[in-house]
Amino acid sequence: MTDSTDNGKSGMTARDIFSGAFQQPSPQPVIDLGRQPAQASKFTITGVSRIRPSFLNTLLQPTFAATTVKQLADEAREAAGKLQALGIAKQVSVELDQGNGIDVHFRCEDGSRFAVRTGVDVGGDEGTANVVGRLNNIWGGGESFEANYARGTKTAAAFRGVLAVPLAADPQHRFEVSASQSTTDQRPYTSHDEVRRSLGALIRKQAGPVQHEVAYALAWREVAGLGHAASPSLRALAGHSVKSGITYTCTYDDRDSLTVPTQGALIKSVAEIAGLGGSVQLAKAQVELQTNRPLAPGYVLSVGAQAGALWALTGQRVPLADRFFVGGAHSVRGFEYRGIGPRDKADSLGGDVFYAAGLSLLTPLPRVEALRGHLWANAGQCALLLNTPKANEFMRFLSSPSASIGFGLVYRHSMVRAELSWCIPIAATTSDKLKPGLQFGLGFQFL
């Protein structure tokens, strides 16, 4: 006996309809945007008041070279990000329209031409208040000029002007020229003022976590304003020096924070050669290492090390302005700022070789996310050795570091790091200036 019910579908039985309800629909074709061919045919930009055609051609060259939909979209987004990073536009939205080719349209909110801000900087055992004026997108290619005037607890006055020009329409690849002047009171660590005037130029290239920088600087330094208690060694170093030199800096930094990192590493090396004119001929090298590892939720182990050396190339005395200084809340805690190394009376004289190392453990505290407990151990030494070789002094320099241990609190702000530490010096030389007990530090970079 056959089922004569057709449910409105001619030639189909109820059993056919029932079984068909469980059949999978035919698969639809999947479009792979990574292989879908596409070519940009036209580009338009609106909302920007100033942009140079040659800059725009360089910026868009990768977009017009794209051969797939995905490549084109990625390059267009990259170009939009560069417009924002260079200050040409505040906001950028990208639209792709299909025609004979693909039309690319950037809708922008014009960037600000002028900006003025005030702020506070900390570091080098002082705080400074500053006023910064900035002129953006000067010639329509993301160029900027920034002028900074600052006064601080030690800085009587400081001015710096920087003209920055992006290379190849890339905000991570810049050429800069600068001029600066500052007068700094180095008391009570050394009985003098330091005046610096400099002209410089540099090329900086950033590629992911790696940054390369080649810089030239012509600097006129003066050790002046000696107090009546200035030591004979300091008086011998007083006066003018002119340095003309080239510096190469290579930095690898993948830390998740510049102030209180919880993971990642920093590797930084600096090499300098001076003697292209001027009165100073020297070679200088410096390296800084840091690694940060999370041990458990909220617990972070940090290990850091720094070292440097400089050589006078003509047998002359190394100028005070080029020497290394060690000690203080940002360096080896438990000692005064510039409190480790050669000294004559109350004057810190710095060294031509130094090293410093630190071990820190950050711990969580209940209910306060931005505040951490801090256990640490620091060690370091600074000496005048390389330009007056003494084998026994060099061995003592390596084997007898000044050291301290301590504990305290670390406050993590979005822009700065603050530390309050209880310091216990455990090893020191007769010339060191200790700072046991409470020590406060505010800044960006700590050992």
JOTABEL-V534594 format. One record per residue. RES is the residue in three letters. PHI is phi in radians with two decimals (* if undefined). Layout:
RES/PHI + RES/PHI
This chain:
MET/* + THR/-1.74 + ASP/-1.53 + SER/-1.62 + THR/-1.37 + ASP/-1.97 + ASN/0.85 + GLY/1.41 + LYS/-1.99 + SER/-1.12 + GLY/1.37 + MET/-2.05 + THR/-1.55 + ALA/-1.08 + ARG/-1.15 + ASP/-1.13 + ILE/-1.17 + PHE/-1.12 + SER/-1.23 + GLY/-1.21 + ALA/-1.17 + PHE/-1.76 + GLN/-1.42 + GLN/-1.30 + PRO/-1.17 + SER/-1.12 + PRO/-1.10 + GLN/-1.53 + PRO/-1.12 + VAL/-1.74 + ILE/-1.63 + ASP/-1.61 + LEU/-1.16 + GLY/-1.23 + ARG/-2.04 + GLN/-1.15 + PRO/-1.16 + ALA/-2.78 + GLN/-2.52 + ALA/-1.24 + SER/-1.86 + LYS/-2.67 + PHE/-2.28 + THR/-2.33 + ILE/-2.41 + THR/-2.27 + GLY/1.64 + VAL/-1.86 + SER/-1.49 + ARG/-2.50 + ILE/-2.71 + ARG/-1.51 + PRO/-0.99 + SER/-1.12 + PHE/-1.12 + LEU/-1.12 + ASN/-1.09 + THR/-1.16 + LEU/-1.06 + LEU/-1.61 + GLN/-0.96 + PRO/-1.13 + THR/-1.15 + PHE/-1.30 + ALA/-1.50 + ALA/-1.13 + THR/-2.06 + THR/-2.25 + VAL/-1.06 + LYS/-1.13 + GLN/-1.04 + LEU/-1.11 + ALA/-1.14 + ASP/-1.13 + GLU/-1.20 + ALA/-1.15 + ARG/-1.13 + GLU/-1.09 + ALA/-1.13 + ALA/-1.11 + GLY/-1.11 + LYS/-1.18 + LEU/-1.04 + GLN/-1.28 + ALA/-1.11 + LEU/-1.54 + GLY/1.39 + ILE/-1.27 + ALA/-2.38 + LYS/-1.38 + GLN/-2.34 + VAL/-2.42 + SER/-2.02 + VAL/-1.98 + GLU/-2.12 + LEU/-2.02 + ASP/-2.02 + GLN/-1.48 + GLY/-2.42 + ASN/-1.09 + GLY/-2.18 + ILE/-2.04 + ASP/-1.53 + VAL/-1.87 + HIS/-2.19 + PHE/-1.81 + ARG/-1.82 + CYS/-2.08 + GLU/-1.80 + ASP/-1.00 + GLY/-1.34 + SER/-1.30 + ARG/-1.42 + PHE/-2.21 + ALA/-2.63 + VAL/-2.32 + ARG/-2.53 + THR/-2.09 + GLY/-2.94 + VAL/-2.28 + ASP/-1.96 + VAL/-2.31 + GLY/2.62 + GLY/1.06 + ASP/1.10 + GLU/-2.67 + GLY/-2.07 + THR/-2.27 + ALA/-1.75 + ASN/-2.41 + VAL/-2.11 + VAL/-2.14 + GLY/-1.96 + ARG/-2.36 + LEU/-1.95 + ASN/-1.80 + ASN/0.89 + ILE/-1.09 + TRP/-2.01 + GLY/1.44 + GLY/-2.28 + GLY/1.41 + GLU/-1.26 + SER/-2.51 + PHE/-2.25 + GLU/-2.21 + ALA/-2.05 + ASN/-2.24 + TYR/-2.09 + ALA/-2.43 + ARG/-2.39 + GLY/-2.60 + THR/-1.19 + LYS/-2.10 + THR/-1.49 + ALA/-1.18 + ALA/-2.91 + ALA/-2.54 + PHE/-2.28 + ARG/-2.56 + GLY/-2.13 + VAL/-2.34 + LEU/-1.82 + ALA/-2.03 + VAL/-2.21 + PRO/-1.23 + LEU/-1.81 + ALA/1.00 + ALA/0.96 + ASP/-2.07 + PRO/-1.14 + GLN/-1.58 + HIS/-2.30 + ARG/-2.29 + PHE/-2.03 + GLU/-2.29 + VAL/-2.16 + SER/-2.54 + ALA/-2.46 + SER/-2.62 + GLN/-2.63 + SER/-2.62 + THR/-2.20 + THR/-2.17 + ASP/-1.55 + GLN/-1.57 + ARG/-1.23 + PRO/-1.62 + TYR/-1.38 + THR/-2.59 + SER/-1.47 + HIS/-2.80 + ASP/-1.79 + GLU/-2.16 + VAL/-1.91 + ARG/-2.22 + ARG/-2.29 + SER/-2.58 + LEU/-2.16 + GLY/-2.64 + ALA/-2.57 + LEU/-2.63 + ILE/-2.13 + ARG/-2.17 + LYS/-2.26 + GLN/-1.96 + ALA/-2.39 + GLY/1.12 + PRO/-1.44 + VAL/-1.83 + GLN/-2.25 + HIS/-1.99 + GLU/-2.52 + VAL/-2.06 + ALA/-2.34 + TYR/-2.08 + ALA/-2.46 + LEU/-1.98 + ALA/-2.18 + TRP/-1.93 + ARG/-1.99 + GLU/-2.41 + VAL/-1.64 + ALA/-2.39 + GLY/1.05 + LEU/-1.11 + GLY/-1.32 + HIS/-1.14 + ALA/-1.65 + ALA/-1.05 + SER/-1.35 + PRO/-1.01 + SER/-1.11 + LEU/-1.18 + ARG/-1.09 + ALA/-1.20 + LEU/-1.65 + ALA/-1.22 + GLY/1.99 + HIS/-1.77 + SER/-2.55 + VAL/-2.11 + LYS/-2.09 + SER/-2.15 + GLY/-2.63 + ILE/-2.01 + THR/-2.19 + TYR/-2.04 + THR/-2.15 + CYS/-2.14 + THR/-2.28 + TYR/-1.99 + ASP/-2.54 + ASP/-2.03 + ARG/-1.18 + ASP/-1.42 + SER/-2.72 + LEU/-1.40 + THR/-1.76 + VAL/-2.30 + PRO/-1.22 + THR/-1.93 + GLN/-2.81 + GLY/1.80 + ALA/-2.38 + LEU/-2.21 + ILE/-2.31 + LYS/-2.33 + SER/-2.26 + VAL/-2.28 + ALA/-2.22 + GLU/-2.36 + ILE/-2.29 + ALA/-2.17 + GLY/2.53 + LEU/-1.46 + GLY/1.68 + GLY/1.39 + SER/-1.86 + VAL/-2.03 + GLN/-2.20 + LEU/-2.70 + ALA/-2.14 + LYS/-2.49 + ALA/-2.41 + GLN/-2.60 + VAL/-2.41 + GLU/-2.38 + LEU/-2.27 + GLN/-2.71 + THR/-2.36 + ASN/-2.28 + ARG/-2.29 + PRO/-1.28 + LEU/-1.69 + ALA/-2.79 + PRO/-0.93 + GLY/1.56 + TYR/-1.82 + VAL/-2.31 + LEU/-1.75 + SER/-2.17 + VAL/-2.18 + GLY/-2.36 + ALA/-2.64 + GLN/-2.42 + ALA/-2.76 + GLY/-2.82 + ALA/-2.65 + LEU/-2.45 + TRP/-2.21 + ALA/-1.35 + LEU/-1.53 + THR/-2.15 + GLY/1.36 + GLN/-1.40 + ARG/-1.24 + VAL/-1.24 + PRO/-1.04 + LEU/-1.05 + ALA/-1.17 + ASP/-1.78 + ARG/-1.38 + PHE/-1.58 + PHE/-2.33 + VAL/-2.31 + GLY/2.06 + GLY/2.16 + ALA/-1.09 + HIS/-1.61 + SER/-2.01 + VAL/-1.55 + ARG/-1.13 + GLY/1.51 + PHE/-2.26 + GLU/-1.11 + TYR/-0.99 + ARG/1.05 + GLY/-1.57 + ILE/-1.96 + GLY/2.03 + PRO/-0.99 + ARG/-2.66 + ASP/-2.17 + LYS/1.00 + ALA/-1.63 + ASP/-1.65 + SER/-1.34 + LEU/-1.85 + GLY/1.25 + GLY/-2.51 + ASP/-1.78 + VAL/-2.63 + PHE/-2.72 + TYR/-2.63 + ALA/-2.69 + ALA/-2.52 + GLY/-2.55 + LEU/-2.24 + SER/-2.31 + LEU/-2.20 + LEU/-1.64 + THR/-2.17 + PRO/-1.30 + LEU/-2.17 + PRO/-1.16 + ARG/1.27 + VAL/-2.17 + GLU/-1.16 + ALA/-1.41 + LEU/-1.91 + ARG/-2.22 + GLY/-1.33 + HIS/-2.52 + LEU/-1.98 + TRP/-2.63 + ALA/-2.51 + ASN/-2.23 + ALA/-2.68 + GLY/-3.08 + GLN/-2.72 + CYS/-2.52 + ALA/-2.73 + LEU/-1.78 + LEU/-2.24 + LEU/-1.19 + ASN/-1.61 + THR/-2.41 + PRO/-1.03 + LYS/-2.49 + ALA/-1.05 + ASN/-1.17 + GLU/-1.18 + PHE/-1.16 + MET/-1.15 + ARG/-1.18 + PHE/-1.03 + LEU/-1.31 + SER/-1.68 + SER/-2.23 + PRO/-1.29 + SER/-1.34 + ALA/-2.53 + SER/-2.70 + ILE/-2.31 + GLY/3.10 + PHE/-2.58 + GLY/3.03 + LEU/-2.21 + VAL/-2.15 + TYR/-1.89 + ARG/-1.78 + HIS/-1.74 + SER/-1.12 + MET/-2.04 + VAL/-2.70 + ARG/-2.04 + ALA/-2.10 + GLU/-2.20 + LEU/-2.23 + SER/-2.15 + TRP/-1.74 + CYS/-1.87 + ILE/-2.25 + PRO/-1.11 + ILE/-2.11 + ALA/-2.69 + ALA/-2.77 + THR/-1.67 + THR/-1.17 + SER/-1.59 + ASP/-1.22 + LYS/-1.93 + LEU/-1.48 + LYS/-2.41 + PRO/-1.28 + GLY/1.51 + LEU/-1.23 + GLN/-2.45 + PHE/-1.93 + GLY/-2.32 + LEU/-2.42 + GLY/3.00 + PHE/-1.97 + GLN/-1.91 + PHE/-2.25 + LEU/-1.20
